[in-house]
C-alpha cells in the first residue's frame, strides 16, 4: 500500500512546504488538481447534485507541472501525479512536452493522471473541441507514449497528426498514465489503455465496487495479469486494518491528509509524523 497526499485548494507556496514535510515523513507521493480558469459566465454543469462547483471563483489552481517541477526540486523520494489533469483541453504536443520535462527534472518520479473534465469554457478558450474530448483522449494516450520514446518520433491518427520530429528531453523511463472518472467510458478507458485508475473519495465498500468493475473490464480486454494502480481516498476512519482491507481488495494507493487536522505549521507537522509512525510504518 502506498500513501499519497494532495494539494488541491492549497496556496502554491504552502504546497512546496507540504511536499518537503511529506518527503521527510516518507510518504509515497503527492497529487495535483487542475483547472485553467473560472469564467465570469459559467454555463457548464458541474457533475454534482447542485450542478455548481464547490469552490469560489477566486480559488487558485496552480499549473500542475510547474508546481510538480518545483516540488520535485525540493524532494528526493516523493512521486507526483494528478487527480486529474484535463489533458484533452490542451494541444497534444504541449502535454507531451510538459510531462516529459517534469519526468526528466524529477528523475522519473511522475505519472500522468488524465480525465476529460466538465468545463466547456476551458476547452473553448484553449481552442480544443469539447464534444470530441473523450475520443481525443483515447488517442492522446498512445500518442503520448509514442512521442516520449526519444529520437525521431511521429504520430498519425484520426484526431492528431504529428510529423517526424525530435521532442526532447524525453522521459528517462516510461511515464505511467492513469485515468480518472467513474463513468463507464472512463472505467473502460482506464482498463483498456492505462496503467491505472484515479478515483475520488469513497467508503471502502463503494471503492471495492469500482475496483471489481475495473478488474472485470481488464479481464475483458485481456489485461488482467498486467500491473495496475488504483489511487483513491477513503472516507472511513483511518486505521491499519482499513488500509490492509483496501490493499487486499486491489487498492494500491490511498490519498490521505493528516496535516489537515492541524491549525499551525507545528500542529500539521506533528499530525503528519504521527500518521507516518502509526500507520505508514506498519506497512514498511
ROVEXBA-941590 format. One line per field, with one value per residue: residue number from 1; x, y, z of N, C-alpha, C, O, CB in turn. Coordinates in steps of 0.05 Angstrom, whole numbers. Each point is the difference from the previous one (the first is absolute). Glycine has a CB too. Layout:
<kolnus>
seq = c(NUM  ...)
n_px = c(X  ...)
n_py = c(Y  ...)
n_pz = c(Z  ...)
ca_px = c(X  ...)
ca_py = c(Y  ...)
ca_pz = c(Z  ...)
c_px = c(X  ...)
c_py = c(Y  ...)
c_pz = c(Z  ...)
o_px = c(X  ...)
o_py = c(Y  ...)
o_pz = c(Z  ...)
cb_px = c(X  ...)
cb_py = c(Y  ...)
cb_pz = c(Z  ...)
</kolnus>
This chain:
<kolnus>
seq = c(1  2  3  4  5  6  7  8  9  10  11  12  13  14  15  16  17  18  19  20  21  22  23  24  25  26  27  28  29  30  31  32  33  34  35  36  37  38  39  40  41  42  43  44  45  46  47  48  49  50  51  52  53  54  55  56  57  58  59  60  61  62  63  64  65  66  67  68  69  70  71  72  73  74  75  76  77  78  79  80  81  82  83  84  85  86  87  88  89  90  91  92  93  94  95  96  97  98  99  100  101  102  103  104  105  106  107  108  109  110  111  112  113  114  115  116  117  118  119  120  121  122  123  124  125  126  127  128  129  130  131  132  133  134  135  136  137  138  139  140  141  142  143  144  145  146  147  148  149  150  151  152  153  154  155  156  157  158  159  160  161  162  163  164  165  166  167  168  169  170  171  172  173  174  175  176  177  178  179  180  181  182  183  184  185  186  187  188  189  190  191  192  193  194  195  196  197  198  199  200  201  202  203  204  205  206  207  208  209  210  211  212  213  214  215  216  217  218  219  220  221  222  223  224  225  226  227  228  229  230  231  232  233  234  235  236  237  238  239  240  241  242  243  244  245  246  247  248  249  250  251  252  253  254  255  256  257  258  259  260  261  262  263  264  265  266  267  268  269  270  271  272  273  274  275  276  277  278  279  280  281  282  283  284)
n_px = c(17  30  -12  -20  2  -34  30  -70  8  70  7  31  22  -33  25  59  -16  -27  54  32  -43  2  64  0  -44  37  -55  10  -8  -11  -58  16  -65  6  -32  32  -35  -35  -29  -10  -34  9  -39  36  -52  53  -8  -44  -58  17  12  50  62  -9  31  -22  -3  50  10  63  -15  71  -3  -17  55  11  -10  39  49  -6  -1  53  33  -17  16  49  -59  -46  -16  -19  -59  -35  -43  -21  42  -60  49  -48  16  58  3  1  45  -23  3  59  23  -21  16  60  11  -20  38  51  -9  -13  58  -57  -39  -48  -45  -22  -49  -25  -53  -25  7  -55  29  -35  40  49  -15  -4  58  28  -32  -28  -52  -28  -10  57  4  -9  33  48  7  3  50  28  15  34  19  32  28  21  26  37  38  39  6  -26  -56  -38  -52  -23  -55  -47  32  62  20  56  26  36  5  51  -54  65  -26  -28  -21  62  -52  -45  -20  -29  -40  -31  -51  -17  -53  -39  -7  -6  44  35  0  19  50  21  -3  32  51  24  49  -65  -57  18  -51  -14  5  -21  -20  52  -55  19  58  -25  -35  53  28  -46  4  62  -8  -40  39  50  -34  -16  62  21  10  -11  65  3  26  -61  28  -56  22  -54  6  -14  -51  32  15  58  -3  58  -59  -3  51  -14  -54  32  39  -47  -24  58  19  61  -20  -37  1  22  -12  37  2  -66  16  32  -35  63  29  -8  -53  27  47  -37  -33  51  24  -55  -4  59  -12  -53  7  56  20  -41  31  66)
n_py = c(-24  44  34  38  50  26  51  -4  62  11  68  -29  8  -50  -38  12  -20  -53  -18  4  -35  -48  -5  -10  -46  -39  36  -45  63  56  -17  55  4  15  58  21  32  -1  15  53  -50  -57  -15  -49  -27  5  -64  30  -20  57  -20  22  -20  -21  60  58  6  -1  -69  21  -42  9  -9  -62  23  50  -42  -44  40  14  -60  -16  44  -28  -67  -34  -27  39  -43  56  -28  43  -9  37  37  24  -45  25  63  -11  3  -64  41  17  -60  -9  48  -13  -62  9  42  -38  -47  38  21  -60  -29  -14  41  -5  -44  39  -2  4  24  9  45  5  51  -7  43  -39  -9  60  16  -46  19  -61  -14  13  -46  -30  1  -61  0  31  -44  -47  31  18  -61  -11  62  -7  -51  31  47  -40  -27  52  24  32  6  -3  1  -23  12  9  49  3  16  -10  15  -44  38  -15  -6  21  16  -46  -3  -9  -39  -4  61  -55  23  0  1  45  -28  -27  -3  -61  41  -7  -63  -3  39  -38  -51  23  31  -17  -27  3  11  60  -28  53  -22  -65  -4  -37  -5  40  -26  -56  25  20  -56  -30  38  -10  -63  2  35  -38  -50  33  8  -66  34  -58  9  70  11  19  53  -13  68  -4  40  -54  43  -46  40  4  -63  -18  -17  41  -21  -63  11  31  -48  -40  38  -4  53  0  49  10  59  0  61  -31  62  1  -3  59  51  -7  -16  -33  -30  -19  -29  -34  -25  -20  -33  -31  -23  -22  -34  -29  -17  -9  -39  -44  2  -6)
n_pz = c(0  -43  54  -55  37  -41  -9  0  18  -2  -11  -50  58  22  -46  22  57  -22  -26  54  31  -41  0  62  -4  -44  -34  -42  -13  11  -31  -28  6  -58  12  -53  41  48  -65  33  -19  44  -57  31  31  44  -20  50  3  -22  -62  42  -12  59  -24  11  -64  41  -7  -11  -49  22  -64  27  -18  41  45  -23  -2  61  20  -31  31  58  -12  2  -13  -28  -46  -20  -11  -16  47  -61  -22  -24  -36  -32  25  -38  -64  8  12  58  19  -22  34  57  1  -19  46  46  -19  5  58  26  -23  -43  43  -55  7  -44  52  -66  23  -55  51  13  -35  -62  27  -9  -60  -13  22  -36  -60  33  -39  62  -44  10  72  -15  -52  27  47  -43  -24  55  14  -51  -4  54  -21  -52  33  41  -52  12  -58  -36  41  -50  31  -59  43  -31  23  -26  -62  43  -65  23  56  28  43  27  58  -33  61  19  -19  -45  22  36  -47  62  -38  47  -7  44  -69  -4  -21  52  1  -60  11  44  -35  -50  23  59  19  27  0  20  39  14  50  -3  60  -12  -31  -46  -6  -14  -49  -28  6  -30  -51  -7  0  -48  -36  7  -21  -53  -16  9  62  41  -3  1  58  11  35  31  8  44  44  34  11  40  49  -36  16  -19  -16  -47  -26  5  -32  -44  -11  -10  -48  -37  42  -33  42  54  -29  66  5  57  -20  11  65  -8  13  -16  -51  54  -21  -53  30  38  -46  -33  47  14  -59  2  51  -16  -63  -20  46  -22  -60  20)
ca_px = c(-17  14  -15  3  -15  -9  4  -23  -9  23  18  22  23  -6  3  29  7  -12  15  24  -8  -8  24  14  -16  1  -23  7  -5  -17  -15  -8  -25  4  -19  14  -13  -28  -12  -21  -25  4  -25  4  -10  18  -12  -9  -28  -6  9  19  25  0  21  -5  13  27  17  24  7  27  5  9  27  19  1  14  29  10  0  21  26  3  -4  18  -12  -28  -10  -19  -20  -23  -27  14  8  -19  19  -10  -6  25  11  15  29  4  -1  24  24  1  2  27  19  -3  12  29  11  -6  13  -20  -18  -27  -19  -19  -28  -16  -29  -11  -10  -28  -5  2  13  29  7  -4  21  24  -5  -1  -28  -12  -17  16  22  4  13  27  17  6  22  23  15  21  17  20  20  16  16  19  20  27  8  -20  -26  -22  -26  -21  -25  -24  -2  26  21  26  21  24  13  13  -12  19  9  -21  1  21  -13  -28  -16  -26  -24  -24  -25  -20  -28  -15  -19  8  21  25  10  10  25  21  6  10  23  16  15  -13  -24  -1  -27  -3  -2  -21  2  14  -18  -4  25  3  -17  15  22  -11  -8  25  12  -16  6  28  -2  -12  19  23  22  -4  25  19  -1  -21  -2  -25  6  -25  -2  -20  -14  -1  21  25  11  16  -18  -13  18  6  -23  1  21  -9  -21  12  7  30  9  -21  6  -6  8  1  8  -23  -10  15  -5  25  20  10  -21  -1  24  -4  -21  11  20  -13  -12  21  10  -20  -14  18  21  -9  0  27)
ca_py = c(24  26  22  25  22  17  29  16  23  9  19  -13  0  -19  -26  -6  -8  -26  -21  -6  -14  -27  -14  -7  -20  -24  -5  -9  18  23  5  27  3  17  16  22  25  0  22  17  -12  -29  -14  -28  -12  -16  -27  -3  4  28  9  22  -7  4  19  27  7  9  -23  -3  -27  2  -18  -25  -9  19  -7  -26  5  14  -19  -20  12  2  -27  -21  -26  1  -1  21  -7  18  -10  -10  21  1  0  7  29  11  -14  -24  4  14  -20  -17  15  7  -24  -10  17  -6  -26  3  15  -14  -26  -21  -3  9  -14  18  -7  15  -1  16  25  6  28  7  26  -3  -11  21  19  -13  -7  -29  -8  -12  -22  -24  -2  -28  -13  11  -11  -28  0  14  -17  -13  20  10  -21  0  25  0  -21  10  -1  10  -12  11  -13  5  -11  13  27  12  -5  12  -9  -9  21  -6  13  -4  -26  -21  -11  -20  -26  3  14  -13  16  -9  14  6  0  -22  -9  -25  6  5  -25  -16  13  -8  -29  -7  16  13  -15  2  16  19  6  22  -9  -19  -20  -23  -17  11  -2  -28  -4  10  -18  -24  6  3  -27  -14  13  -7  -28  1  10  -17  14  -6  -8  22  18  20  16  12  21  13  7  -14  16  -14  9  -13  -20  -21  -21  10  0  -28  -10  13  -12  -27  3  9  28  0  25  17  29  7  28  4  28  17  2  21  29  13  -17  -19  -20  -15  -17  -20  -19  -15  -19  -21  -17  -16  -19  -20  -13  -7  -17  -28  -12  0)
ca_pz = c(0  0  13  -15  10  -22  2  -8  16  16  -13  -12  18  21  -11  0  28  5  -14  15  24  -7  -8  24  14  -17  -16  -27  -22  2  -24  -6  -15  -24  -15  -13  6  9  -16  12  -7  0  -9  2  24  16  6  27  3  -4  -26  4  14  29  7  -9  -25  4  8  -17  -11  -12  -22  11  -7  13  29  3  -4  24  22  -6  6  29  12  -11  -3  -7  -27  -6  -20  -2  5  -24  -19  -22  -22  -27  -2  -10  -23  5  3  26  22  -2  8  28  16  -5  15  29  5  -1  22  25  0  -6  23  -7  -17  -11  4  -19  0  -22  10  -2  -6  -28  -4  -1  -27  -20  2  -9  -27  -3  -3  24  -7  -7  20  7  -22  -3  22  -7  -19  11  18  -15  -13  19  3  -24  -1  22  -4  -6  -27  -19  6  -15  5  -20  10  -9  11  2  -20  8  -18  13  14  26  23  22  9  3  27  4  2  -7  19  3  -5  15  -9  20  -8  9  -20  -13  -20  14  10  -23  -9  19  -2  -27  -10  20  20  26  3  22  10  19  28  3  21  -11  -16  -26  -14  -9  -23  -23  -5  -12  -28  -15  -3  -21  -26  -8  -9  -26  -19  0  15  29  13  -1  24  -3  24  8  18  8  28  15  19  25  19  -7  19  -13  -10  -24  -23  -8  -15  -27  -15  -7  -20  -25  0  3  12  12  5  28  7  29  6  0  27  15  -6  -3  -14  20  3  -24  -1  20  -9  -22  10  16  -20  -12  20  9  -22  -22  10  3  -27  -11)
c_px = c(18  -18  8  -15  -6  4  -24  -8  22  17  26  24  -4  4  30  9  -12  16  26  -6  -8  24  15  -14  -2  -27  9  -4  -19  -15  -7  -26  3  -26  16  -11  -27  -14  -21  -27  5  -27  3  -10  21  -13  -6  -30  -9  7  19  26  -1  22  -7  15  30  19  23  4  27  3  14  30  22  3  15  30  12  1  21  28  6  -1  19  -14  -30  -5  -22  -19  -23  -26  -20  8  -18  16  -12  -9  25  8  18  29  6  0  25  24  1  4  28  20  -1  12  30  10  -5  15  -20  -20  -28  -16  -20  -28  -18  -30  -10  -11  -29  -6  6  16  31  9  -2  22  27  -2  3  -29  -10  -15  16  21  5  15  29  18  7  24  25  17  21  18  22  22  19  19  21  23  28  8  -21  -26  -22  -26  -19  -25  -23  -1  26  18  25  21  25  16  15  -15  17  -3  -24  3  22  -10  -29  -16  -27  -22  -24  -24  -18  -28  -14  -21  9  22  27  12  11  26  23  8  13  26  20  14  -13  -24  2  -29  -1  0  -24  2  11  -18  -4  26  4  -17  13  23  -9  -8  25  13  -15  6  28  1  -12  19  26  24  -1  26  21  -2  -20  -2  -28  5  -26  1  -22  -12  -2  22  26  9  17  -18  -14  18  9  -23  -1  21  -8  -21  12  5  29  10  -24  9  -9  10  0  7  -24  -12  13  -6  26  19  11  -20  -1  23  -3  -20  11  20  -12  -14  21  10  -21  -13  21  22  -7  0  28  14)
c_py = c(25  21  26  22  19  30  16  21  11  20  -14  -1  -20  -29  -8  -9  -27  -23  -7  -15  -29  -17  -10  -23  -26  -8  -8  20  22  3  30  0  20  15  23  27  -5  23  16  -12  -30  -13  -31  -11  -18  -27  -5  5  29  10  23  -9  7  19  28  7  8  -22  -3  -29  2  -20  -26  -5  20  -7  -26  4  13  -20  -21  11  1  -26  -20  -26  1  -3  20  -9  20  -14  23  24  -2  1  8  29  14  -14  -23  6  15  -20  -17  14  5  -25  -12  16  -6  -28  1  13  -14  -27  -23  -4  10  -21  21  -11  17  -3  19  27  4  28  7  26  -2  -11  22  21  -11  -10  -30  -8  -15  -26  -26  -6  -29  -16  9  -10  -29  -1  13  -19  -16  19  11  -21  -1  24  1  -20  10  -4  12  -14  14  -14  7  -15  15  29  15  -9  14  -11  -8  23  -10  15  -6  22  -20  -13  -21  -29  4  14  -15  20  -12  16  4  -1  -26  -10  -26  5  4  -26  -18  12  -9  -29  -7  13  8  -19  1  18  18  5  25  -11  -17  -14  -25  -17  10  -1  -28  -6  10  -18  -26  4  3  -27  -15  11  -7  -29  -1  9  -17  11  -7  -6  23  17  23  15  10  19  15  8  -16  17  -13  11  -15  -20  -19  -21  9  -1  -28  -12  13  -12  -28  2  10  30  2  26  15  29  7  29  3  28  18  3  22  28  15  -18  -21  -23  -18  -20  -23  -21  -17  -21  -22  -20  -18  -22  -22  -15  -9  -19  -30  -14  -1  -26)
c_pz = c(0  12  -14  15  -23  5  -9  20  18  -15  -9  19  24  -10  -1  28  7  -13  15  26  -6  -8  25  15  -16  -11  -28  -22  7  -27  -3  -15  -22  -7  -11  10  14  -15  15  -5  -3  -7  2  27  13  7  29  1  -5  -28  1  13  29  9  -11  -25  4  10  -20  -8  -13  -22  11  -5  9  29  5  -4  25  24  -4  7  30  14  -13  -6  -9  -29  -4  -22  1  7  -6  -17  -24  -26  -27  -3  -10  -26  8  6  26  23  -1  11  30  17  -3  16  29  6  0  25  27  1  -3  22  -6  -14  -9  4  -16  4  -22  10  -6  -9  -29  -5  -1  -27  -21  1  -9  -29  -5  0  24  -7  -5  21  8  -21  -3  22  -6  -19  12  17  -15  -15  18  3  -24  0  22  -4  -3  -29  -19  6  -17  9  -22  9  -11  8  2  -22  8  -20  16  11  25  22  24  21  -1  27  2  2  -9  22  3  -5  14  -10  23  -12  7  -21  -12  -21  13  11  -22  -11  18  -4  -27  -7  20  19  27  -1  24  8  16  28  4  27  -13  -17  -28  -16  -11  -25  -26  -8  -14  -29  -18  -5  -22  -28  -9  -9  -28  -22  0  15  30  14  -1  26  -5  27  5  22  7  30  13  22  28  19  -5  22  -17  -12  -26  -24  -8  -15  -28  -18  -10  -23  -27  -2  7  14  11  3  28  5  30  9  2  28  17  -9  -5  -14  18  4  -24  -3  20  -9  -23  9  16  -19  -12  19  6  -23  -21  9  2  -27  -12  5)
o_px = c(18  -25  23  -18  8  4  1  -1  -6  6  10  14  19  9  6  16  13  4  6  15  8  1  10  13  -14  -7  23  16  -12  12  -2  -5  21  -21  19  16  -9  6  -13  -17  9  -18  -20  3  11  -24  13  -12  -20  -12  9  -1  -14  8  -15  21  16  24  -4  -3  2  -11  20  14  22  22  15  16  22  20  13  17  23  2  12  10  -10  16  -12  8  3  -3  -11  -8  -3  0  13  -7  0  -9  13  12  21  17  12  17  21  15  12  19  20  13  13  19  15  -1  4  -11  -14  10  -1  -7  -2  -9  14  -4  -14  -22  23  15  13  20  18  10  17  19  11  -17  10  1  -11  19  24  19  18  24  22  16  22  24  24  24  23  24  24  23  19  16  19  -11  -16  -2  5  1  -2  -1  2  -9  0  2  1  6  2  6  -4  -4  -2  -6  -23  22  5  15  -10  2  -15  1  -6  4  -4  -3  12  -14  23  18  20  25  20  18  21  24  16  17  23  -5  11  -7  10  -16  19  19  -22  21  -2  8  0  -1  10  8  -1  5  12  4  0  10  13  3  4  14  9  -1  19  23  13  2  22  -21  -3  -4  -15  8  -14  19  -20  14  -7  20  -1  -2  -4  4  -3  -9  6  4  -6  -5  5  -2  -15  9  10  22  -21  24  -24  18  -15  -7  2  -16  -10  -5  -1  -5  5  7  -3  -4  6  5  -6  -1  9  2  -4  6  8  -10  2  7  17  -1  4  23)
o_py = c(2  -2  9  -5  -6  8  25  -5  15  -4  -18  -21  -12  -17  -24  -19  -17  -20  -24  -19  -18  -24  -22  -17  -19  -23  3  1  1  -3  14  -19  13  -12  10  18  -22  23  -10  -1  -10  0  -14  13  -18  -1  -16  8  5  20  11  -18  19  -1  2  -13  -5  6  1  -18  5  -22  2  -8  -8  -1  -2  -12  -7  1  -9  -16  2  -2  6  -16  -19  9  10  -13  21  -24  13  23  -21  21  15  8  25  -22  0  -10  -4  2  -5  -12  -5  1  -9  -12  -2  -3  -13  -10  4  -14  -21  -22  9  -17  22  -21  24  -20  17  18  -17  7  1  2  14  10  2  9  15  -12  -9  12  -21  -19  -22  -15  -7  -14  -15  -5  -8  -19  -8  3  2  -5  3  7  -4  -2  15  -4  -15  -18  17  -24  21  -19  23  -24  16  18  25  -24  25  -24  6  19  -23  24  -22  23  7  1  -15  -19  23  -8  -2  23  -23  23  -17  -1  -21  -19  -8  -16  -9  -4  -13  -15  -7  -6  -18  -13  7  -24  -11  11  -9  9  16  -13  7  -1  -3  -9  -15  -6  -3  -15  -13  -5  -9  -17  -10  -5  -14  -15  -5  -7  -15  -10  8  -6  14  5  -4  1  10  -13  6  -8  10  -8  -6  15  13  9  -25  5  -2  -9  -16  -10  -5  -15  -14  -5  -7  -19  1  9  -10  0  1  4  -4  9  16  9  21  19  7  5  21  -24  -23  -23  -24  -23  -23  -24  -24  -23  -23  -24  -24  -22  -23  -22  -24  -19  -17  -25  -11  -4)
o_pz = c(16  0  0  16  -23  23  0  24  18  -23  14  2  9  15  4  2  13  13  3  7  15  6  1  12  9  -2  -7  -19  21  -21  20  -16  -2  -3  12  7  2  6  18  18  -20  16  0  20  -12  6  13  -20  -13  -9  -20  16  9  23  -19  -6  -18  5  -24  15  -24  1  15  19  6  11  18  15  8  14  20  10  8  24  -21  -17  -12  -17  20  -20  13  -3  18  6  -12  -13  -14  -22  -5  -6  21  19  12  17  21  13  12  20  20  11  14  21  17  13  19  21  11  2  18  -14  11  -10  4  11  -9  -16  -12  -8  -9  -19  -16  -11  -17  -21  -10  -11  -20  14  8  15  6  -5  4  6  -6  -4  6  2  -6  1  7  -4  -9  1  3  -8  -2  18  4  -13  9  -1  -10  15  -9  1  -19  -15  1  -6  2  0  23  -13  8  -3  12  -7  3  12  -18  -3  2  24  -20  8  -5  -10  17  -24  2  5  3  -2  -10  -2  3  -8  -9  -1  -1  -13  -6  0  20  -21  21  -17  1  8  -8  13  -25  -21  -19  -24  -22  -17  -21  -23  -19  -17  -22  -22  -17  -19  -24  -19  -17  -22  -14  -6  16  24  11  12  -22  21  -19  22  -18  14  -13  14  19  -10  -3  23  -24  -23  -18  -22  -24  -20  -19  -23  -23  -16  -20  -21  20  10  -13  7  6  -15  11  22  13  5  21  -23  -13  -3  -9  1  2  -8  -7  4  -1  -9  -1  5  -4  -9  1  5  -6  -14  -2  -2  -22  -8)
cb_px = c(-55  50  -24  23  13  -36  46  -14  -40  -6  -30  -30  -10  -41  -48  -9  -11  -49  -25  6  -24  -46  -8  4  -11  45  -51  -28  21  20  -17  53  -47  56  -59  -7  32  5  21  46  -25  56  9  37  -58  47  11  57  19  19  -51  -39  39  -28  49  -27  -60  -43  -35  24  -51  29  -15  -60  -41  -35  -59  -57  -30  -39  -62  -46  -27  -22  -60  26  42  -22  24  25  10  28  28  -18  51  -37  11  -7  -35  23  -14  -44  -16  -39  -63  -37  -22  -44  -61  -33  -25  -54  -52  -21  -22  -43  32  45  53  8  7  40  13  47  -15  -7  59  14  -10  -59  -51  -20  -35  -59  -41  -10  5  62  -3  -5  -22  -26  -36  -60  -62  -42  -44  -64  -54  -51  -64  -54  -62  -59  -56  -59  -58  -53  -55  23  42  37  10  29  10  35  21  -15  -39  -8  -36  -20  -20  -4  -31  50  -45  37  58  -22  -54  11  41  1  37  18  25  24  8  37  0  20  -35  -64  -55  -41  -53  -66  -47  -41  -55  -64  -54  -26  31  50  -37  59  -28  -45  46  -23  -37  22  -23  -34  9  3  -39  -18  12  -20  -42  -3  1  -39  -35  4  -14  -42  -39  -39  -15  -46  -32  17  51  -22  62  -34  61  -45  37  10  -19  -39  -35  15  -36  34  -4  -18  9  25  -19  -11  29  11  -17  -32  -56  -19  61  -43  19  -16  -4  20  41  7  0  40  -40  -2  7  20  -23  -20  22  6  -30  -6  24  -10  -32  8  20  2  -44  -17  -2  -28  -50  -21)
cb_py = c(-27  -12  -34  -20  2  -43  -33  -33  -34  -41  55  35  60  50  31  53  65  43  40  61  61  42  50  64  56  8  30  -46  -38  26  -60  34  -25  -20  -22  -47  45  -44  -18  42  52  3  53  -9  19  43  0  6  -43  -13  -25  49  -12  -43  -40  26  19  39  -24  57  -17  38  37  -10  -16  37  26  -12  12  43  16  -3  25  47  5  37  3  21  -59  48  -70  49  -46  -66  19  2  -50  -55  -28  33  43  -15  5  40  5  -10  27  39  0  -4  38  31  -8  12  38  36  40  1  -5  63  -67  37  -39  16  -29  -60  36  -40  9  -26  6  -19  -47  -17  5  -2  55  -18  19  65  54  25  52  17  10  46  40  7  10  39  -6  -34  9  19  -23  -22  8  18  -12  10  -58  34  -31  29  -20  28  -30  -61  -42  27  -30  27  24  -59  55  -32  19  -46  14  -10  23  55  -40  -33  47  -55  38  -35  -4  29  50  36  55  -2  30  50  16  2  46  40  9  7  9  62  21  -19  -26  13  -64  41  34  -6  23  9  2  37  39  2  17  52  28  2  33  51  14  6  42  40  -1  20  37  -11  23  -23  -43  0  -21  -14  8  -34  -5  -18  53  -58  7  -51  35  35  6  18  0  40  50  10  8  47  32  3  9  -47  24  -28  1  -45  15  -58  1  -57  -29  -33  -56  -38  -23  51  62  60  55  61  63  57  56  63  60  57  58  62  60  51  52  63  56  38  28  53)
cb_pz = c(9  -42  44  -60  69  -35  -8  -51  -20  47  14  -47  -22  6  -31  -39  0  -11  -46  -25  4  -20  -43  -8  12  29  34  34  -51  54  -17  15  43  -13  17  -47  -42  41  -58  -24  -3  18  -30  -51  -7  12  -52  39  45  58  3  -12  -52  -17  20  54  0  5  46  8  17  43  -48  -25  -45  -43  -12  -32  -57  -31  -13  -46  -49  -27  31  42  46  56  -24  34  -10  -33  17  -5  28  42  39  18  41  54  -46  -48  -62  -36  -23  -53  -57  -28  -25  -57  -49  -20  -39  -63  -44  -19  17  -28  12  11  13  -25  42  -43  58  -8  7  43  56  11  40  60  31  23  48  58  6  9  -57  6  -25  -43  13  21  -17  -18  26  4  -31  -1  22  0  -20  23  25  -17  -18  11  -24  61  2  -34  58  -55  59  -38  60  17  25  56  -39  49  -59  -17  -25  -19  -32  -25  26  -62  23  26  35  -53  8  25  -40  50  -62  48  -40  41  -13  9  -19  13  35  -4  -9  34  30  -1  -27  -3  -45  43  -44  2  -2  -43  24  -63  52  61  62  42  52  65  51  37  59  63  39  42  65  53  35  52  65  45  19  -36  -50  -35  -24  -62  33  -57  13  -35  0  -49  4  -23  -57  -13  37  -49  56  54  65  50  38  60  62  45  50  63  56  1  -5  -51  -18  17  -56  30  -54  -19  -36  -51  -23  29  40  44  -20  22  27  -14  -7  31  16  -20  2  33  -5  -17  19  34  14  -8  27  40  16  15)
</kolnus>
